[in-house]
Amino acid sequence: MPGIARPAWNDTAWIAFAVLTVACSQPPDGNKREPAPLSIAPCAIAGLEGRCGSLAVPENRTTRSGRTIDLKIVVLPARSRTAASDPIFILVGGPGQAATSLASPGGFDPALNESRDLVFVDQRGTGDSNPLDCELPGNPSDPQSYLGDVFQVPVFEKCRDELAPKADVTQYTTAAAADDLDDVRAALGYTRINLMGGSYGTRAALIYMRRHPASVRTAVLNGVAPASLKNPLYHARAAQEALDGVFDECAGDRACNAAFPRLREEFHAVIERLEKEPVRVSTTAETGTPATVTLGRYAFAETIRTMMYRVDGSRQVPLLVHQAFRGDFLPLVQRAIQQRRGNSRLAHGMLLTTTCAEDVARIGDNEISTTTAGTFLGADRVTHQREVCAIWPKGHVDDEDAAPVRSDAPVLLLSGTQDPVTRPAWAEDALHTLPNGRHILVPGAHGVGGMCIRQIVRDFLNGGSAKDLDTSCTQDIRLPPFVTR
């Protein structure tokens, strides 16, 4: 690791340092740091040679007493023997996703790992870093249990009480996580790092940039969620804009328009039907037994919204809307159940801890109706999450935490044209106080990728500047065709 004299990562002599206790030096920004025990050893992850371990940090970073959290760490060392000294720290979304879940083939661009170490740290409250997991409604023998609202007060009252003996959830803020991350940086011996965040991970990166500016070389923010975004207040508006984009594109696409010439009318007809009365749908439980479920307007709308997070999902939206209009709701019900089961991988206690204090507490009553008016999702998501936040313990958040992040570091901001949650406007908002930043908008959904974007990111990291990047390849980016049958 940079900062620790060592041979190449795969050199057997390095195994002698399998378990380390590193005394962390004072960080560049001057915050005092006590010695922290780092335990790390060689490991194999899906065929990749890495270093796995943990760093103990205080749960309460103010008093630095009481319970500690072992932050799970995975380092994939650069494959080149002439590696750069500045690694890439991967920050993920949710809030509640585990960063180390991406430390495997397919989880990252392997070219990034050629000349730089990749570092994955499960943020406090996620993965194997004292996860704030909540048991969500969902029973394989009861498909209906997957179709209700996630944010139910009894569910999270129970989760709150179950977490109380193992965690003070008020301590699991983004600011605390940023300070944890800098402890990891220092313990691993790195001086400056590159941040690569997606979705909520972009906010985590921005907060880190504010709290530890001297430690940042560059940042890549994909699907930008600045602190000024009040999650989930703008979900409905962002989803409506994304859906309008899908409808507009379908209308201009010969095959899609031929298959669904009245798509908008059909969508509104389905919404109106479900507002009057839920529909009954015959399906099959995971256990193989027949079942009948009811699908209401909110479950339908939320399924459409979350489908649009991914391009492959948004390309299926016109077909599912058309099928529902014709009375066949089964494909959409199956998709809703699939998405809910995937959603269970998030640590929802962490999601609440972060959003209740940092976002929901800043939402005014009058904002909800004005922001969600005229949208297919409506105000339900915001009101439901507020109800749960009312019973959830909240950490201390300073006024500064919601202020724009000012940084002179080079920053590459990426947005998709049809992002249903982090609208491109949020990247533009963040860019105002990032003088060395550049925003690139390309056809896509929540988190953009592909060969062109990967090359731009590589060039940005290698050059350390966003100003003179060659982005001409973005003109050739095309979304895949719509699914029409």
C-alpha positions as CSV (number, residue, x, y, z in Angstrom):
1,M,0.0,0.0,0.0
2,P,1.2,3.5,-0.6
3,G,2.7,4.8,2.6
4,I,3.8,1.4,3.8
5,A,7.0,0.0,2.3
6,R,6.1,-3.2,0.6
7,P,6.9,-5.4,-2.4
8,A,4.3,-6.2,-5.0
9,W,0.9,-7.3,-3.6
10,N,1.2,-10.9,-4.7
11,D,4.8,-11.2,-3.3
12,T,4.8,-13.9,-0.7
13,A,7.0,-11.8,1.6
14,W,4.0,-9.4,2.0
15,I,2.0,-12.2,3.7
16,A,4.1,-11.7,6.8
17,F,2.1,-8.5,7.3
18,A,-1.2,-10.4,7.2
19,V,-2.5,-8.8,10.4
20,L,-1.4,-5.2,11.0
21,T,-2.0,-2.7,13.7
22,V,-1.4,0.7,12.2
23,A,-1.1,3.9,14.2
24,C,-3.0,6.5,12.1
25,S,-1.1,9.7,11.7
26,Q,-2.7,13.1,11.9
27,P,-4.7,13.7,8.6
28,P,-3.9,16.6,6.2
29,D,-6.9,18.6,7.3
30,G,-5.6,18.7,10.9
31,N,-8.3,16.7,12.7
32,K,-6.8,14.8,15.5
33,R,-7.1,11.0,15.2
34,E,-6.3,8.4,17.8
35,P,-4.5,5.2,16.8
36,A,-7.0,2.8,15.2
37,P,-6.4,-1.0,14.8
38,L,-6.4,-2.1,11.2
39,S,-6.6,-5.9,10.6
40,I,-6.1,-7.0,7.0
41,A,-4.9,-10.1,5.2
42,P,-4.7,-11.7,1.8
43,C,-8.0,-13.0,0.4
44,A,-9.5,-14.3,-2.8
45,I,-12.8,-12.8,-4.0
46,A,-14.5,-14.6,-7.0
47,G,-11.0,-15.4,-8.4
48,L,-9.6,-12.0,-7.7
49,E,-6.6,-11.6,-5.4
50,G,-7.2,-8.9,-2.8
51,R,-6.7,-7.8,0.8
52,C,-9.7,-8.1,3.2
53,G,-10.1,-7.0,6.7
54,S,-11.5,-4.3,9.0
55,L,-10.8,-1.1,10.8
56,A,-12.3,-0.4,14.2
57,V,-13.8,3.1,14.6
58,P,-15.8,4.6,17.5
59,E,-19.6,4.5,16.9
60,N,-19.8,7.8,18.6
61,R,-17.2,9.9,16.9
62,T,-17.8,12.9,19.3
63,T,-17.1,11.2,22.6
64,R,-14.9,8.4,21.1
65,S,-16.1,6.2,23.9
66,G,-18.3,3.1,24.1
67,R,-19.1,0.8,21.3
68,T,-16.8,0.5,18.2
69,I,-17.7,-0.5,14.7
70,D,-15.5,-2.8,12.6
71,L,-15.7,-1.4,9.1
72,K,-15.3,-4.1,6.5
73,I,-12.6,-3.3,3.9
74,V,-11.7,-5.0,0.6
75,V,-8.7,-3.7,-1.4
76,L,-8.1,-4.9,-4.9
77,P,-4.5,-4.0,-5.6
78,A,-3.4,-2.4,-8.9
79,R,-2.2,-5.1,-11.3
80,S,0.7,-2.9,-12.6
81,R,3.9,-2.8,-10.7
82,T,4.2,0.9,-11.5
83,A,0.8,1.7,-10.0
84,A,-0.3,5.2,-9.1
85,S,-0.1,6.2,-5.5
86,D,-3.7,7.4,-5.4
87,P,-6.4,4.7,-5.1
88,I,-10.0,4.8,-6.1
89,F,-12.5,4.6,-3.2
90,I,-15.9,3.2,-4.4
91,L,-19.0,4.8,-2.7
92,V,-22.4,3.2,-3.3
93,G,-26.0,4.1,-3.1
94,G,-29.2,3.4,-1.2
95,P,-28.5,4.6,1.4
96,G,-27.9,1.1,2.7
97,Q,-26.0,-0.7,0.0
98,A,-22.8,-2.5,0.8
99,A,-19.8,-1.3,-1.2
100,T,-17.9,-4.6,-0.9
101,S,-20.7,-6.3,-2.8
102,L,-19.2,-4.6,-5.9
103,A,-15.7,-6.0,-5.2
104,S,-16.1,-8.9,-7.7
105,P,-15.9,-9.4,-11.5
106,G,-18.7,-7.3,-13.1
107,G,-18.9,-4.9,-10.2
108,F,-16.4,-2.4,-11.6
109,D,-14.5,-1.5,-14.8
110,P,-11.4,-3.8,-14.6
111,A,-9.4,-1.2,-16.5
112,L,-9.6,1.1,-13.4
113,N,-7.8,-1.6,-11.5
114,E,-4.8,-1.7,-13.9
115,S,-2.9,1.2,-12.5
116,R,-4.8,2.0,-9.2
117,D,-5.8,0.1,-6.1
118,L,-9.6,-0.1,-5.7
119,V,-10.9,0.3,-2.2
120,F,-14.3,-0.9,-1.0
121,V,-15.5,0.0,2.5
122,D,-18.9,-1.0,3.8
123,Q,-20.2,2.3,5.3
124,R,-21.2,2.1,8.9
125,G,-24.6,0.5,9.1
126,T,-24.3,-1.5,5.9
127,G,-22.9,-4.8,4.7
128,D,-20.6,-6.3,7.4
129,S,-20.1,-2.9,9.2
130,N,-22.7,-3.4,12.0
131,P,-25.6,-3.4,9.4
132,L,-28.8,-1.7,10.4
133,D,-31.0,-4.3,8.7
134,C,-34.7,-4.4,9.0
135,E,-37.0,-7.3,8.2
136,L,-39.3,-6.0,5.4
137,P,-42.7,-7.5,4.6
138,G,-42.4,-10.4,2.2
139,N,-43.3,-14.1,2.4
140,P,-42.5,-16.5,-0.5
141,S,-45.8,-18.2,0.1
142,D,-47.8,-14.9,0.1
143,P,-47.2,-12.8,-3.1
144,Q,-49.5,-10.1,-1.7
145,S,-47.0,-9.4,1.1
146,Y,-44.6,-8.0,-1.5
147,L,-47.1,-5.5,-2.9
148,G,-47.7,-3.3,0.1
149,D,-45.9,-0.1,1.0
150,V,-42.3,-0.7,2.4
151,F,-42.7,2.2,4.8
152,Q,-45.0,0.9,7.4
153,V,-44.8,2.3,11.0
154,P,-45.3,-1.1,12.8
155,V,-42.5,-2.7,10.7
156,F,-40.0,0.0,11.6
157,E,-41.0,0.3,15.2
158,K,-40.1,-3.3,15.5
159,C,-36.9,-2.8,13.7
160,R,-36.0,0.2,15.8
161,D,-36.4,-1.8,19.0
162,E,-34.5,-4.8,17.6
163,L,-31.5,-2.5,16.6
164,A,-31.4,-0.6,19.9
165,P,-29.1,-3.2,21.8
166,K,-26.6,-3.3,18.9
167,A,-26.5,0.3,17.6
168,D,-27.2,3.9,18.5
169,V,-28.7,4.7,15.1
170,T,-28.4,8.4,15.7
171,Q,-24.6,8.0,15.1
172,Y,-24.9,6.6,11.5
173,T,-24.9,9.9,9.6
174,T,-23.2,10.7,6.3
175,A,-20.8,13.0,8.1
176,A,-19.7,10.2,10.5
177,A,-19.3,7.9,7.5
178,A,-17.0,10.5,5.8
179,D,-14.8,10.7,8.9
180,D,-14.7,6.9,9.0
181,L,-13.6,6.8,5.4
182,D,-10.8,9.2,6.1
183,D,-9.7,6.9,9.0
184,V,-9.5,4.1,6.5
185,R,-7.5,6.2,4.0
186,A,-5.0,7.1,6.7
187,A,-4.8,3.6,8.1
188,L,-4.1,2.1,4.7
189,G,-1.3,4.7,4.2
190,Y,-2.8,6.7,1.3
191,T,-2.2,10.4,1.1
192,R,-4.8,11.4,-1.5
193,I,-7.6,9.4,-3.0
194,N,-10.0,9.4,-5.9
195,L,-13.7,9.2,-5.0
196,M,-16.1,7.3,-7.3
197,G,-19.7,7.5,-6.1
198,G,-23.1,6.6,-7.5
199,S,-26.5,7.8,-6.4
200,Y,-26.3,8.3,-2.6
201,G,-22.6,7.6,-3.0
202,T,-22.3,10.9,-4.7
203,R,-23.6,12.7,-1.6
204,A,-21.2,10.7,0.5
205,A,-18.4,11.7,-1.8
206,L,-19.4,15.4,-1.6
207,I,-19.6,15.4,2.2
208,Y,-16.2,13.7,2.3
209,M,-14.8,16.4,0.0
210,R,-16.1,19.1,2.4
211,R,-14.8,17.5,5.5
212,H,-11.5,16.3,4.2
213,P,-10.5,18.5,1.2
214,A,-6.8,17.8,1.4
215,S,-7.3,14.1,1.0
216,V,-9.2,14.4,-2.4
217,R,-7.4,14.2,-5.8
218,T,-10.5,13.8,-8.0
219,A,-14.1,12.7,-7.8
220,V,-16.5,11.0,-10.2
221,L,-20.2,11.5,-9.4
222,N,-22.6,9.3,-11.3
223,G,-26.3,10.1,-10.8
224,V,-25.7,13.2,-8.6
225,A,-27.6,13.5,-5.2
226,P,-26.3,16.7,-3.6
227,A,-27.1,17.6,0.0
228,S,-29.8,20.0,-1.2
229,L,-31.8,17.1,-2.6
230,K,-34.5,16.3,0.0
231,N,-35.0,12.5,-0.4
232,P,-37.7,11.5,-1.2
233,L,-39.5,14.8,-1.8
234,Y,-38.5,15.0,-5.4
235,H,-39.0,11.3,-6.4
236,A,-42.4,12.0,-7.9
237,R,-41.3,14.9,-10.0
238,A,-38.2,13.1,-11.2
239,A,-40.2,10.0,-12.1
240,Q,-42.7,12.0,-14.0
241,E,-40.0,13.7,-16.0
242,A,-38.4,10.3,-16.8
243,L,-41.7,8.8,-17.8
244,D,-42.5,11.8,-20.0
245,G,-39.1,11.2,-21.6
246,V,-39.9,7.5,-22.2
247,F,-43.3,8.4,-23.7
248,D,-41.8,11.1,-26.0
249,E,-39.1,8.8,-27.2
250,C,-41.7,6.0,-27.8
251,A,-43.8,8.4,-29.8
252,G,-40.8,9.3,-32.0
253,D,-39.7,5.7,-32.5
254,R,-41.4,4.0,-35.5
255,A,-41.7,0.5,-33.9
256,C,-42.7,1.7,-30.5
257,N,-45.3,4.2,-31.8
258,A,-46.7,1.6,-34.1
259,A,-47.2,-0.9,-31.2
260,F,-48.5,1.7,-28.7
261,P,-49.9,4.7,-30.6
262,R,-52.0,5.8,-27.6
263,L,-49.5,5.1,-24.8
264,R,-50.1,8.2,-22.7
265,E,-53.9,7.8,-22.9
266,E,-53.5,4.2,-21.9
267,F,-51.3,5.0,-18.9
268,H,-53.7,7.6,-17.6
269,A,-56.6,5.2,-18.1
270,V,-54.8,2.6,-16.0
271,I,-54.1,5.1,-13.2
272,E,-57.7,6.3,-13.1
273,R,-58.9,2.7,-13.0
274,L,-56.6,1.8,-10.1
275,E,-57.6,5.0,-8.2
276,K,-61.2,3.9,-8.3
277,E,-60.5,0.3,-7.2
278,P,-57.6,-2.1,-7.0
279,V,-57.5,-5.0,-9.5
280,R,-57.4,-8.7,-8.6
281,V,-54.6,-10.7,-10.3
282,S,-54.1,-14.4,-10.4
283,T,-50.5,-15.4,-10.0
284,T,-48.3,-18.1,-8.5
285,A,-46.4,-17.9,-5.2
286,E,-42.7,-18.8,-5.1
287,T,-43.7,-22.1,-3.5
288,G,-45.6,-23.0,-6.6
289,T,-49.1,-22.6,-5.2
290,P,-51.7,-20.5,-7.0
291,A,-52.5,-17.2,-5.4
292,T,-54.7,-14.1,-6.0
293,V,-53.3,-10.6,-5.2
294,T,-54.7,-7.1,-5.4
295,L,-52.8,-4.3,-7.1
296,G,-53.5,-0.7,-6.2
297,R,-52.5,2.6,-7.8
298,Y,-49.5,3.2,-5.6
299,A,-48.0,-0.2,-6.1
300,F,-48.5,0.1,-9.8
301,A,-46.9,3.6,-9.9
302,E,-44.0,2.7,-7.6
303,T,-43.2,-0.3,-9.8
304,I,-43.1,1.9,-12.9
305,R,-40.9,4.4,-11.2
306,T,-38.4,1.8,-10.0
307,M,-38.3,0.0,-13.3
308,M,-37.0,3.2,-14.9
309,Y,-33.9,3.2,-12.7
310,R,-32.3,0.9,-15.3
311,V,-32.4,1.3,-19.1
312,D,-33.5,-2.3,-19.6
313,G,-36.4,-1.7,-17.3
314,S,-37.5,1.6,-18.9
315,R,-37.5,-0.1,-22.3
316,Q,-40.2,-2.4,-21.1
317,V,-42.4,0.3,-19.6
318,P,-44.5,0.9,-22.7
319,L,-45.3,-2.8,-23.1
320,L,-46.3,-3.3,-19.5
321,V,-48.5,-0.2,-19.5
322,H,-50.2,-1.5,-22.7
323,Q,-50.7,-4.9,-21.2
324,A,-52.2,-3.4,-18.1
325,F,-54.5,-1.2,-20.2
326,R,-55.8,-4.4,-21.9
327,G,-56.4,-5.9,-18.5
328,D,-53.3,-8.1,-18.1
329,F,-51.6,-6.9,-14.9
330,L,-49.8,-10.2,-14.3
331,P,-46.4,-9.1,-16.0
332,L,-46.4,-5.9,-13.9
333,V,-47.2,-7.8,-10.7
334,Q,-44.4,-10.2,-11.4
335,R,-42.0,-7.3,-11.9
336,A,-43.2,-5.6,-8.7
337,I,-42.5,-8.8,-6.6
338,Q,-39.1,-9.2,-8.3
339,Q,-38.1,-5.6,-7.5
340,R,-39.3,-5.8,-3.9
341,R,-37.2,-8.9,-3.3
342,G,-34.2,-7.2,-4.7
343,N,-34.8,-4.2,-2.6
344,S,-34.4,-6.3,0.5
345,R,-30.6,-6.3,0.0
346,L,-30.5,-2.7,1.3
347,A,-30.1,-2.0,5.0
348,H,-33.3,-0.1,5.5
349,G,-32.5,1.0,9.0
350,M,-29.5,2.7,7.5
351,L,-31.7,4.3,4.8
352,L,-34.0,5.6,7.5
353,T,-31.2,6.8,9.7
354,T,-29.7,8.9,6.9
355,T,-32.8,10.2,5.2
356,C,-34.9,10.9,8.3
357,A,-32.3,13.3,9.8
358,E,-30.6,14.7,6.7
359,D,-33.6,14.9,4.3
360,V,-37.1,14.3,5.6
361,A,-36.6,16.6,8.6
362,R,-36.1,19.5,6.1
363,I,-39.3,18.9,4.2
364,G,-42.0,21.4,4.8
365,D,-45.7,20.5,4.8
366,N,-46.4,23.0,2.0
367,E,-43.6,21.6,-0.2
368,I,-45.2,18.1,-0.5
369,S,-48.3,19.1,-2.4
370,T,-46.6,21.6,-4.6
371,T,-43.7,19.4,-5.5
372,T,-45.8,16.2,-6.2
373,A,-48.8,17.9,-7.9
374,G,-49.6,16.5,-11.3
375,T,-47.3,13.5,-11.0
376,F,-48.4,9.9,-11.4
377,L,-46.6,8.9,-8.1
378,G,-48.3,11.6,-6.1
379,A,-47.5,12.4,-2.4
380,D,-47.8,8.9,-1.0
381,R,-44.1,8.0,-0.9
382,V,-43.2,11.2,0.9
383,T,-46.0,11.0,3.4
384,H,-45.4,7.3,4.2
385,Q,-41.7,7.9,4.8
386,R,-42.4,10.9,7.0
387,E,-44.7,8.8,9.1
388,V,-42.0,6.3,9.7
389,C,-39.4,9.0,10.3
390,A,-41.6,10.3,13.1
391,I,-40.9,7.2,15.2
392,W,-37.2,6.8,14.1
393,P,-34.3,8.2,16.3
394,K,-32.5,11.0,14.5
395,G,-28.9,12.1,14.6
396,H,-27.5,15.6,14.8
397,V,-27.2,17.4,11.5
398,D,-25.7,20.8,11.2
399,D,-27.1,23.5,8.9
400,E,-23.9,23.3,6.9
401,D,-24.6,19.6,6.0
402,A,-27.3,20.7,3.6
403,A,-25.3,23.6,2.1
404,P,-23.7,23.3,-1.3
405,V,-20.3,21.7,-1.2
406,R,-17.5,23.9,-2.4
407,S,-14.4,22.3,-3.7
408,D,-11.5,23.1,-6.1
409,A,-10.9,19.4,-6.7
410,P,-11.5,18.2,-10.3
411,V,-14.9,16.6,-10.5
412,L,-16.7,14.7,-13.3
413,L,-20.5,14.7,-12.9
414,L,-22.5,12.2,-15.0
415,S,-26.3,12.1,-15.6
416,G,-28.8,10.1,-17.6
417,T,-31.5,11.9,-19.6
418,Q,-34.2,9.7,-18.2
419,D,-33.1,9.3,-14.6
420,P,-36.2,8.8,-12.4
421,V,-34.6,9.9,-9.1
422,T,-31.4,12.0,-9.5
423,R,-32.5,14.5,-12.2
424,P,-29.8,16.1,-14.3
425,A,-30.8,19.4,-12.7
426,W,-29.2,18.2,-9.4
427,A,-25.8,17.8,-11.1
428,E,-26.1,21.3,-12.5
429,D,-27.0,22.5,-9.0
430,A,-23.9,20.8,-7.5
431,L,-21.7,22.1,-10.3
432,H,-22.3,25.8,-9.3
433,T,-19.8,25.4,-6.4
434,L,-17.4,23.0,-8.1
435,P,-15.3,25.3,-10.3
436,N,-13.1,22.5,-11.7
437,G,-16.1,20.3,-12.3
438,R,-17.8,19.2,-15.6
439,H,-21.2,17.8,-16.1
440,I,-21.8,15.3,-18.9
441,L,-25.4,14.4,-19.8
442,V,-26.0,11.3,-22.0
443,P,-28.9,9.1,-23.0
444,G,-29.5,6.8,-20.0
445,A,-31.2,6.2,-16.7
446,H,-30.0,6.2,-13.1
447,G,-26.2,5.7,-13.3
448,V,-24.8,5.8,-16.8
449,G,-22.2,3.5,-18.3
450,G,-21.0,1.8,-21.4
451,M,-17.7,1.8,-23.3
452,C,-17.8,5.6,-24.0
453,I,-18.4,6.6,-20.4
454,R,-15.8,4.1,-19.1
455,Q,-13.2,5.7,-21.4
456,I,-14.1,9.2,-20.4
457,V,-13.8,8.2,-16.7
458,R,-10.4,6.6,-17.3
459,D,-9.1,9.6,-19.1
460,F,-10.3,11.8,-16.3
461,L,-8.6,9.8,-13.7
462,N,-5.4,9.5,-15.6
463,G,-5.2,13.2,-16.5
464,G,-6.6,14.5,-13.2
465,S,-8.7,17.2,-15.0
466,A,-12.2,17.4,-16.4
467,K,-11.6,20.5,-18.6
468,D,-10.0,19.1,-21.7
469,L,-11.7,15.7,-21.8
470,D,-12.6,14.3,-25.2
471,T,-16.3,13.5,-24.9
472,S,-17.1,13.2,-28.6
473,C,-18.1,9.6,-28.2
474,T,-21.2,10.6,-26.3
475,Q,-22.7,11.8,-29.5
476,D,-22.9,8.2,-30.7
477,I,-24.6,6.8,-27.6
478,R,-28.0,5.2,-28.4
479,L,-30.4,3.6,-26.1
480,P,-31.5,0.0,-27.0
481,P,-34.8,-0.5,-28.7
482,F,-38.1,-0.7,-26.8
483,V,-39.5,-4.1,-26.0
484,T,-42.8,-4.2,-28.0
485,R,-43.9,-7.8,-27.4
